[in-house]
Every structure is written in C-alpha cells, then in structure tokens.
Amino acid sequence: DKGAASMAAESLRLDLRVLAARALPSSGSTNPVSLAVSIWGESGDCAREVCRPVAAEPVVIWAETDASGQKQPRVMTFKVNSPGTALLSFEVVELDPLLGRPKRLAAFAAPVEGLRSGLRWVPLWATTGIEVRKGELSQLCGLLVHSVMQKEARRRK
C-alpha cells in the first residue's frame, strides 16, 4: 500500500514543553516531585528526559531560566523514526528516601501516531491503572503540555 510505504519513510520530530501540572497526587512526604517524559518504541526511538519543578502546590510549574533571565518551560525534543510503534509516556515520580530510588505517583501514555500539535491536557492516572481520585480537585489532576510535531523525511541507509 502506497500510503503505508510513505508513512514508513517519514520520521517525526516531537517538541514538548510541560507548562504546568495541577492537583498532583502525593505520597504524603515533603520530597519534591519530578516529571519523566519518555518515548518507548524501536530501540533507536527510545529516549527519556527528566524535569524538576520550580514551584509548589497547587500548581506545579516546570521552567528553566533562559538567556534573558526569564523562566521558560524547557523544550524537550524527541526524534521518532517509527511513530506507528512508539508510545509517549509521562511519569510523575518522587524520591523514596527509604528505598533510595524513584517512586511513581502517577502516569499517562499515548501512541505517538495519535498525538496532535497544540496546547493539550494530559490526564494523570494512578500507577495501579485506576484514575487518580485524591482530594477535591481529582478531575483536574494532569499536565498542561504544548506540543509541536514536524514530519521529516527519513534518510535511507
């Protein structure tokens, strides 16, 4: 099929900016949370970036200071050679002081092929597979993300 062949010949550049988070779940500790954004798919597509927040509840903001001294969300760029087999995942984690490793509080994943550019709301789910329902703002538990996707011709080897 000609359409499938043309899709297979295109890779995707995905630029993400996590602007804010709302009503994040907490384990009750005072440890700061981090956000891990990953691409899972073919071995050449797999990548992971971790952001640390700069503000606390009720709205968490992920930003870094740019050259002009302004706080701006960092652009995370992922190159995906096979969008049809890749997943984009968001994981909110905090350091578990007893185990000395990250503890996943909430997550969300979606197929890369189904993503759209623009300002998007990413709902977060408990890692048990049940929607996060803690506190009175549970319907607002999620991330505000800006995405830009550009198709690129894949170079043949």
Secondary structure, 3 states (H helix, E strand, C coil): CHHHHHHHCEEEEEEEEEEEEECCCCCCCCCCEEEEEEEECCCCCCEEEEECCCCCCCEECCCEECCCCCEECCEEEEEECCHHHCEEEEEEEEEECCCCEEEEEEEEEEEHHHCCCEEEEEECEECCCCECCCCCCHHHCEEEEEEEEEEEECCCC
